[in-house]
Every structure is written in C-alpha cells, then in structure tokens.
Amino acid sequence: MNENSESNLQKLFAESLINDNVFMITTTVDTGFEWQAVDECKEKLNKNVKIIKERGKIYLNVFWNQFAQIQEMRSIDNIFIVADVRKFEFSGISKEADLQLFKDAVRDDMKLKKALNAWKNITGFQGKIYPTTDEYNRAEKDRKLCNTIVTPIKGKKRGQDPSDTEKDEILRYRVTCERIGKHIFESAEVARAIGGELQDKYLWLVDLSTYYLEVVCKVIGNELITQLRVTHESKHHRNIISFGPTTLRATVCYNLLRLAHPNLGDIIIDPMCGSGSIPIEAALVYSQCYIMGGDNHPKAVFRTKSNIEASSSKCKIDLLHWNVSQLPFKDSFVDIVVTDMPFGKRSGRMIDNRILYKEILIELGRIMKPLTGRSVLLTYDRRSFSMALQTARNLFCVTKTLGVNIGGLQAAVYVLKRTDMSYEQFKPKFVKHNV
Ligand SMILES: C[S@@+](CC[C@H](N)C(=O)[O-])C[C@H]1O[C@@H](n2cnc3c(N)ncnc32)[C@H](O)[C@@H]1O
C-alpha cells in the first residue's frame, strides 16, 4: 500500500466526522486480550460495530448514547476520544521542519471542537475551554502571584478530576507523546511543539501534574493520532484495596473469566486466588454463579477476606484455606476453574512448579465435570505447564492458547476443556499433601 494512502484509522475517523452524534474513541486493552475486548464491544453495543484492533488497543466509532455502555465495559482499561488522525510527509533531514509540520497542523487544520465538547460532557468539566485573552492573562497572573502549586493526588489517579472544576476555571492541560518508528525528533519535542501551539490557539494553562485534560499524541510511523483522555483513573484499579505481590488487574481477571464462558448456575473456583482478584471480579459480573476461592498462604486468604469485605456489594464468595493438590470437592463437581498459577517469578519457584503444576492438573481433572468442565489457566512458566499437560494428557484438550503481557512478562493463557477420560488411572501416581 502507498505510504500516503488513507489508513484504516483515517477512514474510521472520517466516518465519525460525517455524523454529529458519532465520535471516535480508542481504549487500551491488556496486550493479548484484544479479541476479548472486541467481543465485549460487539456484545454490549452492536454486533456489527466496526472495530480496528491493534496491539494493546482498539478503535471504534460510537454514538453519544452508547458512551455509558462503553464506560461500563470491563475488558478495557483507559478510554480516549480520538480528536484527530492525519499523516505527514516528514523530511527526515530537518528536525525543525518536521516539528513545524505538527505546529502547522494544530494551528491551521485541526478542528478539535467536536472532540472537546464530547470530552467536556463526558468528564463533567465545568470550567472554560475557550477563555478570552483577558481571562487567560488574569489566570496566569494569579497563578504567578499566589504561586499556587496544587498538590497532585498521589496514587492511581491521573491529573485532577475534571468534574471538580469551578465555572470560571480555565482549562489546565498537558500534552504527552508516544512514538513508534524511526524519526528525527524525540517524543518530548513533539509534545512541546503541539502543546505550545494548543496554548496559543486556545489559551489554556499548561500544568504537567494537576491538569484536567491530557492530550495524548501518538506518532506511529508517519501518522499522528491526537487523543483526549477521558478516564481519570484506569479501570483496572477497581475491586482491590489490599494488594499482594502479584495481584492481577481486574481487566485481566475479567478477560480470563470471559474465556470460560460462564453460564447461569455454574460453579466457578479459583484454587490459588492470592488477593482474590479473580473471585471478586467473577462475583461482581457473574452473580448468578456460585463462586469459591482459596489459597494455601494464610496471608493471601486474609487479604482476599479484606478485599471481599471492602467490595461494593460485599460479594458472595466462599473462601477457604486449602492446598490446590487436595481440594475439598467431590469428583466431577466444578464447572469452571480460572486461576493465575505461580509464575516461578515474583510468585513461587520454577523448580517447584515442575511438581506443583502436575498436581494441579491432575486435581483439576478430578474435580471438573467431564465433557463440560473448562478451565482458564494463566502462567509464565510454559515449560512446566507443557510437562504437566503431558502427564495429564487425555484428561484435557487445549481449546485455545493466548500469549499475553502481564506486568511486562510474556505469559500464556491456556483454555482447557475436560474430556470424558476417567480420572481413576491418574489417582495413584501422586502422594497427597495434608491441607
Ligand atoms: C500468581 S499468585 C495468584 C495471584 C492472584 N491472582 C491475585 O490477583 O492476587 C499464585 C498464588 O498461588 C498460591 N499457591 C501456591 N501454591 C499453592 C498451593 N499448593 N495451594 C494453593 N495455593 C497455592 C500462592 O500463595 C499465590 O497466592
């Protein structure tokens, strides 16, 4: 394809411009789970919705009245309004000339009004997006006089909540840039160039830490995607207040659970629940299922208990202190097992996984319902997993494998279905530990 021909993103953006009630959004997704996000969008919005899927993100056009559904989606993390998509012909020789292209685009061509209105309505920003020169000068003067440094909220939140604004407050903003590809300029230089031009055009106040609006510029090859952040707090932070060393993001938990396709009345267990992130997400989403979790570490059980108690709806989860190789269930009892196995990094040791993983698969083979039982297992230790699967072969068939990124580690998700093979022949091979 010609480098300068219209990209799919440009086409999607052009489609959003035709209808005043439609705007383009992009959301981040935990890498490897993009299809789960696509499926959730189709399920919750419309099965025909056009979605562009890229590594770690999706793009789509939505109607105004669909935004509430987008915000309720659980597979996605941060949400942005796409304000502009365009391509450039960079010289690749002169940095000044290439940066000037961004400045010219912001000054002369970018029409951000629709996206800014959408951002204001969605975030509940009460202040001024289009201040007069007088208002801007006064605000800058006041800022210098009082030398007010608003302390940024520490922790998970980004900038300041736009809905906390007063009516006469002028928009405080910052521009960040992420770049993929070979360029003669740095990301920070793009952010400065675009940020400076936005300030001249709109008279906003630059504020790198207590901003209300974050403009995120993505330069991918010769394409610039200008986005306005909507989520003040990443959606993966929901549910947990008491974190363990390997607490999973709620978005990852949701995606793992989705892969198991829970049905009404299913029994879902997480036999190595750590701080309880999987059972809590399960109880919140699949409230018509019976959810149970357990761990062999007393601290983990205690952490899960406090997270359950702190959860908004005091989720109904049965919690036990147990050993995964000796679970307190009769044979063929459980419909779904979703668990995050010790990676052998950050949690557990690879050498121990060799035995533990085999014990896990054999025990799951015992408790899961033949033919219908499914399990979704997350691990970093593919080698121990393959060896365990060899031992437990015939008890399971692997229906799907995904490569996913968990906190920077290349992990794998295995979706297994229990076959109708009898468990009996696997029984004597392992000596059970006491719980
Ligand atoms: C990767 S962590 C799970 C983290 C959890 N998903 C969370 O979000 O906090 C693995 C867990 O397996 C537990 N574990 C290790 N060996 C176990 C065993 N034999 N029986 C039960 N739990 C075990 C560890 O205590 C640890 O909490």
The ligand as an SDF file (V2000), in Angstrom:
LIG
                    3D

 27 29  0  0  0  0  0  0  0  0999 V2000
    0.2290  -15.7800   40.9950 C   0  0  0  0  0  0  0  0  0  0  0  0
   -0.4100  -15.8690   42.5790 S   0  0  0  0  0  0  0  0  0  0  0  0
   -2.1140  -15.5200   42.3970 C   0  0  0  0  0  0  0  0  0  0  0  0
   -2.3680  -14.0460   42.4230 C   0  0  0  0  0  0  0  0  0  0  0  0
   -3.8350  -13.6990   42.3750 C   0  0  0  0  0  0  0  0  0  0  0  0
   -4.4220  -13.9910   41.0930 N   0  0  0  0  0  0  0  0  0  0  0  0
   -4.0370  -12.2450   42.7400 C   0  0  0  0  0  0  0  0  0  0  0  0
   -4.5370  -11.4650   41.9130 O   0  0  0  0  0  0  0  0  0  0  0  0
   -3.6560  -11.8560   43.8520 O   0  0  0  0  0  0  0  0  0  0  0  0
   -0.3970  -17.5440   42.8910 C   0  0  0  0  0  0  0  0  0  0  0  0
   -0.9670  -17.9470   44.2170 C   0  0  0  0  0  0  0  0  0  0  0  0
   -0.9120  -19.3620   44.3290 O   0  0  0  0  0  0  0  0  0  0  0  0
   -0.7890  -19.6670   45.6950 C   0  0  0  0  0  0  0  0  0  0  0  0
   -0.3150  -21.0660   45.8080 N   0  0  0  0  0  0  0  0  0  0  0  0
    0.9120  -21.5570   45.5460 C   0  0  0  0  0  0  0  0  0  0  0  0
    0.9460  -22.8650   45.7910 N   0  0  0  0  0  0  0  0  0  0  0  0
   -0.2900  -23.2300   46.2080 C   0  0  0  0  0  0  0  0  0  0  0  0
   -0.8940  -24.4300   46.6300 C   0  0  0  0  0  0  0  0  0  0  0  0
   -0.1930  -25.5640   46.6710 N   0  0  0  0  0  0  0  0  0  0  0  0
   -2.1830  -24.4140   47.0090 N   0  0  0  0  0  0  0  0  0  0  0  0
   -2.8970  -23.2730   46.9670 C   0  0  0  0  0  0  0  0  0  0  0  0
   -2.3850  -22.0840   46.5940 N   0  0  0  0  0  0  0  0  0  0  0  0
   -1.1010  -22.0700   46.2180 C   0  0  0  0  0  0  0  0  0  0  0  0
    0.1840  -18.6380   46.2190 C   0  0  0  0  0  0  0  0  0  0  0  0
    0.0690  -18.4830   47.6170 O   0  0  0  0  0  0  0  0  0  0  0  0
   -0.2590  -17.3910   45.4310 C   0  0  0  0  0  0  0  0  0  0  0  0
   -1.1420  -16.6200   46.2050 O   0  0  0  0  0  0  0  0  0  0  0  0
  1  2  1  0
  2  3  1  0
  2 10  1  0
  3  4  1  0
  4  5  1  0
  5  6  1  0
  5  7  1  0
  7  8  2  0
  7  9  1  0
 10 11  1  0
 11 12  1  0
 11 26  1  0
 12 13  1  0
 13 14  1  0
 13 24  1  0
 14 15  1  0
 14 23  1  0
 15 16  2  0
 16 17  1  0
 17 18  1  0
 17 23  2  0
 18 19  1  0
 18 20  2  0
 20 21  1  0
 21 22  2  0
 22 23  1  0
 24 25  1  0
 24 26  1  0
 26 27  1  0
M  CHG  2   2   1   9  -1
M  END
$$$$
